[in-house]
Amino acid sequence: MDTQQNTKWYYGWNIVAAATILTLLTVGMRMGIGPFFLPIISDLGFSRSELSAVIAIGMLFYGLGMPVAGHLVNTKGTRFVLVLGTAIVVASSVWTVMAGSLISFFLAYGICLSIGLAFTSPVALTPVISRWFIRQRGMALFFLSTGSMAGIAIMTPVFTYAIEGFGWQKTILGFAVLFAIITISAAIFIIREQAPEHADQLVPATQAKNTGQSNNQAQLKTPAAKLAHAETPLSIKQAIRTRSFWKIVIGLFACGYSMNLLGTHGVPMLMDHGFDSSSSALGIGLIGLVAIFSTLVLGRLSDILPRRYMLATIYFVRGLGFFGLVAVVIEWQLFGVATVGGVVWAGSIALSSAILADIYGVKLVGVLYGLAYLGHQVGGMISSWLGGWAYEVFQTHWISFGSAGALLLIAAVVSFTLPDKKQVPKH
């Protein structure tokens, strides 16, 4: 413990760095279907509705895999889940590029790949980060959002150029190889399950002595620390019966609805509106690029300002951004809306998981996050399907993108009413 206390660099940040990179790759593939959408339709002869349905059901299975991943993390450990997920991703990627029929593609890409990515998603990494961080938990979890945004900013244009140069099949296989190397290396050499006794609340022994405080006293200085110190005996059944849990679910539903709609239909929507493939990919990628930097500020603020106010603001501004995105007609408008939207694009998932940890405690955050994230993927499933179906039937993207904006505004109002303290079970 003395070694940890006198070391300037806290090892938990190594885990955060590895988790951020893994999230970049996982979310980059899950949200980066846009560049693959039209090439797959052209090559395999699927209709927009058929491929949208495959993606929609894949989003559902991605969500269904979350609680399973959270349970396995609690029983088997983070390393086991990451390695298992990687094996599924590699196998399903090979199957995907060999698929020649809609059913085979659905099983490979829609189900198996989605489950593999769920096992390597932030839900598998949130519990270990929550154990390693108490005082700076919001900041640490926000880096996962940074990884998510980097996945959109980096992988969307990378996939676009790779597909143009090598085709969508080789692009998926190349991703699988890179993913396996990075994920297994991180699981073996970086991830550590057990955190120090007081996590990131450690202070130098000399500082504690000079101030006349023990570590236990010093660790209660911040609101986040006070919340973590007073654990409540809620069970999972009790937690999911509380209003706060379902408010988080509503917000994540709107988040998933909007994020997956953008990831799946953002590039095709912009191309339908007259933008070329490069401008469309850069416009969507710009949202993630700006969000990378905004998360650094939002993460710091999340440990200072009330998290529910920040979450409500993010949903509100993002909702307005969706109305703007579908209305743009020239490049400067696209890049302007993307820049503003990118400022608030990140953070909703990180804040939601941090609020869950604050309200229900670290022990429940893995399973509760997985269950709540299922709402995120149900939203993503609906919007992924609706985006293709509504355009084929009504020849407009306003139905899907307009509904996303409206749902985000509702989520803003609901999130504003979340509590700022530990949930007290009602008897």
C-alpha positions in Angstrom: 0.0 0.0 0.0 2.9 2.4 0.8 4.2 1.8 -2.7 0.8 2.8 -4.2 0.6 5.8 -2.0 3.9 7.3 -2.9 3.7 6.5 -6.6 2.7 9.6 -8.7 1.3 7.6 -11.5 -1.9 5.7 -10.6 -2.0 2.3 -12.3 -5.8 2.6 -12.8 -5.1 5.0 -15.6 -3.4 2.2 -17.5 -6.6 0.2 -17.3 -8.6 3.2 -18.4 -6.3 3.7 -21.4 -6.6 0.1 -22.5 -10.4 0.2 -22.0 -10.6 3.3 -24.1 -8.8 1.7 -27.0 -11.0 -1.4 -26.7 -14.1 0.7 -26.7 -12.8 2.6 -29.8 -12.6 -0.7 -31.7 -15.8 -2.3 -30.4 -18.0 0.8 -30.9 -16.2 1.6 -34.1 -17.4 -1.7 -35.6 -20.8 -1.7 -34.0 -21.5 2.0 -34.9 -19.5 1.9 -38.2 -22.0 -0.1 -40.3 -22.8 3.1 -42.3 -19.8 2.7 -44.8 -20.6 -1.0 -45.2 -24.3 -0.5 -45.8 -24.5 0.3 -49.5 -21.5 -2.0 -50.5 -23.2 -5.0 -48.8 -26.5 -4.2 -50.4 -24.8 -4.0 -53.8 -22.7 -7.1 -53.4 -25.1 -9.5 -51.7 -28.3 -8.2 -53.3 -30.1 -7.4 -50.0 -32.8 -4.6 -49.9 -32.4 -1.7 -47.5 -35.2 -3.1 -45.4 -33.6 -6.6 -45.2 -30.2 -5.3 -44.2 -31.8 -2.8 -41.8 -33.6 -5.7 -40.2 -30.4 -7.7 -39.8 -28.7 -4.7 -38.2 -31.7 -4.0 -36.0 -31.8 -7.6 -34.6 -28.1 -7.4 -34.2 -28.5 -4.3 -32.0 -31.0 -6.3 -29.9 -28.6 -9.2 -29.4 -25.8 -6.7 -28.7 -28.0 -5.5 -25.9 -29.0 -9.0 -24.7 -25.4 -9.9 -24.5 -24.7 -7.0 -22.1 -26.4 -8.4 -18.9 -24.7 -11.8 -19.7 -21.3 -10.1 -20.0 -22.0 -8.2 -16.7 -22.8 -11.5 -14.9 -19.8 -13.2 -16.3 -17.5 -10.4 -15.3 -18.8 -10.7 -11.7 -18.4 -14.5 -11.7 -15.5 -15.2 -14.1 -13.6 -11.9 -14.3 -12.9 -9.3 -16.9 -10.1 -11.1 -18.6 -12.2 -14.2 -19.2 -15.0 -12.2 -20.8 -12.7 -10.2 -23.0 -10.9 -13.3 -24.3 -14.2 -15.1 -24.9 -15.7 -12.1 -26.7 -12.6 -11.8 -28.9 -12.9 -15.5 -30.0 -16.5 -14.9 -30.9 -15.7 -11.8 -32.9 -12.9 -13.4 -34.9 -15.0 -16.5 -35.7 -18.1 -14.5 -36.6 -16.1 -12.1 -38.8 -14.8 -15.1 -40.9 -18.3 -16.4 -41.1 -19.6 -13.0 -42.2 -17.3 -12.7 -45.2 -18.2 -16.2 -46.3 -21.9 -15.8 -46.0 -23.8 -15.9 -49.3 -27.4 -15.9 -48.2 -29.5 -13.5 -46.0 -30.0 -16.2 -43.3 -26.2 -17.0 -43.1 -25.3 -13.3 -43.0 -28.0 -12.7 -40.3 -26.6 -15.5 -38.1 -23.0 -14.4 -38.5 -23.1 -10.7 -38.5 -26.5 -10.0 -36.9 -26.2 -12.4 -34.0 -22.8 -13.9 -33.4 -20.7 -10.7 -34.1 -23.1 -8.7 -32.0 -22.7 -11.1 -29.0 -18.9 -11.1 -29.3 -18.8 -7.3 -29.4 -21.2 -7.1 -26.4 -18.6 -9.2 -24.4 -15.9 -6.7 -25.2 -18.0 -3.6 -24.8 -17.9 -1.0 -22.0 -20.2 -3.1 -19.9 -17.3 -5.6 -19.4 -14.9 -2.7 -18.5 -17.1 -0.5 -16.3 -17.0 -2.7 -13.2 -13.2 -2.9 -13.1 -12.9 0.9 -13.7 -15.5 1.6 -11.0 -13.4 -0.5 -8.5 -10.2 1.4 -9.4 -11.8 4.9 -9.2 -14.0 6.5 -6.6 -12.9 10.2 -6.4 -12.4 10.5 -10.2 -14.9 7.9 -11.3 -16.8 10.3 -13.6 -13.6 11.3 -15.3 -12.4 7.7 -15.7 -15.7 6.5 -17.1 -15.8 9.5 -19.5 -12.7 8.1 -21.2 -14.9 5.2 -22.3 -17.1 7.8 -24.0 -13.9 9.2 -25.5 -13.2 5.8 -27.0 -16.7 5.6 -28.3 -16.4 8.9 -30.0 -13.0 8.0 -31.4 -14.5 4.9 -32.8 -17.0 7.0 -34.7 -14.5 9.7 -35.7 -11.7 7.3 -36.7 -13.3 4.1 -37.8 -16.0 5.6 -40.0 -13.6 7.3 -42.5 -11.1 4.4 -42.1 -13.8 1.9 -43.0 -14.9 4.1 -45.9 -11.4 4.3 -47.4 -10.6 0.7 -46.6 -13.8 -0.5 -48.3 -13.0 1.6 -51.4 -9.5 0.2 -51.6 -9.9 -3.5 -50.5 -13.6 -4.2 -50.4 -15.9 -4.8 -47.4 -14.9 -8.4 -46.8 -11.2 -7.8 -46.4 -11.9 -4.7 -44.3 -13.9 -6.9 -41.8 -11.2 -9.5 -41.7 -8.4 -6.9 -41.2 -10.4 -5.4 -38.4 -10.8 -8.9 -36.7 -7.1 -9.5 -36.8 -6.3 -6.1 -35.3 -9.0 -6.4 -32.7 -7.8 -9.8 -31.5 -4.2 -8.7 -31.1 -5.1 -5.6 -29.1 -7.8 -7.1 -27.0 -6.0 -10.2 -25.9 -2.8 -8.2 -25.2 -4.8 -5.8 -23.0 -6.6 -8.6 -21.2 -3.3 -10.4 -20.4 -0.9 -7.6 -19.7 -2.9 -4.6 -18.5 -6.3 -5.6 -16.9 -6.1 -6.1 -13.1 -9.2 -7.1 -11.2 -8.2 -6.1 -7.7 -7.9 -2.4 -7.0 -6.1 -0.9 -3.9 -8.2 -0.6 -0.8 -9.1 3.0 -1.2 -8.7 3.1 -5.0 -7.8 6.6 -6.3 -8.5 8.3 -3.0 -5.0 7.5 -1.8 -3.0 10.4 -0.4 0.7 10.5 0.6 1.2 9.4 4.2 3.1 12.7 4.9 0.2 14.8 3.7 -2.3 12.9 5.9 0.0 13.3 8.9 0.5 17.0 8.3 -3.2 17.7 8.0 -4.1 15.5 10.9 -6.3 13.3 8.8 -6.4 9.6 8.2 -7.0 8.1 4.7 -10.6 7.4 5.7 -11.1 11.0 6.6 -9.3 12.4 3.6 -11.3 10.2 1.2 -14.6 11.7 2.2 -13.8 15.2 0.9 -15.6 14.9 -2.4 -19.3 14.3 -3.1 -18.4 11.2 -5.1 -16.3 9.8 -2.3 -19.1 10.4 0.2 -21.6 8.5 -2.0 -19.2 5.6 -2.5 -18.4 5.4 1.3 -22.1 4.8 2.3 -22.9 1.6 0.4 -26.6 0.6 0.5 -27.9 -3.0 0.8 -30.1 -2.9 -2.3 -30.5 -6.1 -4.2 -30.7 -6.2 -8.0 -34.5 -6.9 -7.7 -35.0 -3.9 -5.5 -32.8 -1.7 -7.7 -34.7 -2.5 -10.9 -38.0 -1.6 -9.2 -36.9 1.9 -8.4 -37.9 4.9 -10.6 -34.4 6.1 -10.9 -33.3 2.9 -12.7 -36.1 3.2 -15.3 -35.3 6.9 -15.8 -31.8 5.8 -16.7 -33.3 3.2 -19.0 -35.5 5.8 -20.8 -32.5 8.0 -21.4 -30.4 5.2 -22.7 -33.2 4.1 -25.0 -33.2 7.5 -26.6 -29.4 7.5 -26.7 -29.3 4.1 -28.4 -32.1 5.1 -30.8 -30.2 8.2 -31.9 -26.6 6.8 -31.9 -27.4 3.6 -33.8 -29.6 5.6 -36.3 -26.7 7.9 -37.0 -24.2 5.0 -37.2 -26.3 2.9 -39.5 -28.2 5.5 -41.7 -26.2 8.7 -41.2 -23.9 8.2 -44.2 -26.6 6.8 -46.5 -29.0 9.7 -45.4 -26.4 12.4 -46.3 -25.7 10.6 -49.6 -29.4 10.5 -50.4 -29.4 14.3 -49.7 -26.7 14.9 -52.3 -23.4 14.7 -50.4 -20.7 12.4 -51.8 -19.4 9.5 -49.8 -16.2 11.3 -48.5 -18.1 14.4 -47.3 -20.8 12.2 -45.7 -18.2 10.1 -43.9 -16.2 13.1 -42.8 -19.3 14.8 -41.5 -20.3 11.9 -39.3 -16.7 11.4 -38.3 -16.4 15.0 -37.3 -19.0 14.5 -34.7 -16.9 11.9 -33.0 -13.7 13.9 -33.5 -15.0 16.9 -31.7 -16.5 14.7 -29.0 -13.1 13.2 -28.2 -11.9 16.6 -27.0 -15.2 17.6 -25.4 -15.2 14.4 -23.2 -12.0 15.6 -21.5 -13.8 18.7 -20.3 -17.1 17.0 -19.6 -15.3 14.2 -17.7 -13.7 16.8 -15.4 -17.0 18.6 -14.9 -18.8 15.4 -14.1 -16.9 15.1 -10.8 -17.7 18.7 -9.9 -21.2 19.5 -11.2 -24.5 17.6 -10.6 -24.4 14.7 -13.1 -28.1 14.7 -13.7 -28.0 18.3 -15.0 -25.1 17.5 -17.3 -27.0 14.4 -18.6 -30.1 16.4 -19.3 -28.2 19.1 -21.1 -26.4 16.6 -23.3 -29.7 15.0 -24.3 -31.4 18.3 -25.0 -28.7 19.8 -27.3 -28.2 16.5 -29.0 -31.9 16.3 -29.8 -31.7 19.7 -31.5 -28.7 18.5 -33.4 -30.7 15.7 -35.0 -33.2 18.1 -36.4 -30.4 20.2 -37.8 -28.5 17.2 -39.3 -31.3 16.0 -41.4 -32.0 19.6 -42.6 -28.5 20.5 -43.9 -28.1 20.9 -47.6 -24.5 22.2 -48.1 -21.1 21.2 -46.6 -20.6 24.1 -44.3 -23.9 23.5 -42.7 -23.1 19.8 -42.3 -19.8 20.5 -40.7 -21.2 23.2 -38.5 -24.0 21.0 -37.2 -21.5 18.1 -36.7 -19.2 20.4 -34.7 -21.9 21.6 -32.4 -23.4 18.1 -32.0 -20.0 16.7 -31.3 -19.6 18.8 -28.2 -22.5 17.0 -26.5 -22.4 13.7 -28.4 -20.3 12.0 -25.8 -21.0 11.5 -22.1 -24.5 10.1 -21.9 -23.4 6.5 -21.4 -20.5 7.5 -19.0 -22.8 9.7 -17.0 -25.5 7.1 -16.8 -23.1 4.4 -15.6 -21.5 6.9 -13.1 -25.0 7.8 -11.8 -25.9 4.1 -11.4 -22.7 3.6 -9.4 -23.5 6.6 -7.3 -27.1 5.6 -6.6 -26.8 1.8 -6.2 -23.1 1.2 -5.4 -20.2 -0.4 -7.2 -21.2 -4.0 -6.5 -24.4 -3.7 -8.6 -23.1 -1.4 -11.3 -22.0 -4.1 -13.7 -25.3 -6.0 -13.8 -27.5 -2.9 -13.6 -25.5 -1.2 -16.4 -25.9 -4.3 -18.5 -29.7 -4.4 -17.9 -30.1 -0.7 -18.5 -28.0 -0.9 -21.6 -30.4 -3.4 -23.0 -32.8 -0.4 -23.3 -30.1 1.4 -25.3 -30.0 -1.5 -27.8 -33.7 -1.9 -28.0 -33.8 1.8 -29.1 -31.0 1.0 -31.5 -32.8 -2.0 -32.9 -36.0 0.1 -33.6 -34.2 3.0 -35.2 -31.9 0.8 -37.3 -34.9 -0.9 -38.8 -37.0 2.3 -39.0 -34.3 4.2 -40.8 -34.4 1.8 -43.8 -38.1 1.0 -43.8 -39.4 4.5 -43.5 -37.2 5.7 -46.3 -38.2 2.9 -48.7 -41.9 3.5 -47.9 -42.1 7.3 -47.5 -38.9 8.4 -49.3 -37.9 10.7 -46.4 -35.5 10.5 -43.5 -37.5 13.0 -41.4 -39.5 10.2 -39.8 -36.5 8.4 -38.3 -34.3 11.4 -37.6 -37.1 13.6 -36.4 -38.3 10.9 -34.0 -34.8 10.6 -32.6 -34.7 14.3 -31.9 -38.0 14.2 -30.1 -37.0 11.2 -28.0 -33.8 13.0 -26.9 -35.8 16.0 -25.8 -38.0 13.7 -23.7 -34.9 12.0 -22.2 -33.6 15.4 -21.2 -36.7 16.2 -19.1 -36.6 12.7 -17.5 -32.9 12.9 -16.7 -33.4 16.2 -15.0 -35.5 14.5 -12.3 -32.8 11.9 -11.3 -31.6 12.0 -7.7 -28.2 13.3 -6.6 -27.7 10.8 -3.8 -27.9 7.1 -2.9 -31.2 5.4 -3.6 -33.1 4.5 -0.4 -35.1 1.3 -0.8 -38.8 1.8 -0.3 -40.5 -0.8 1.9 
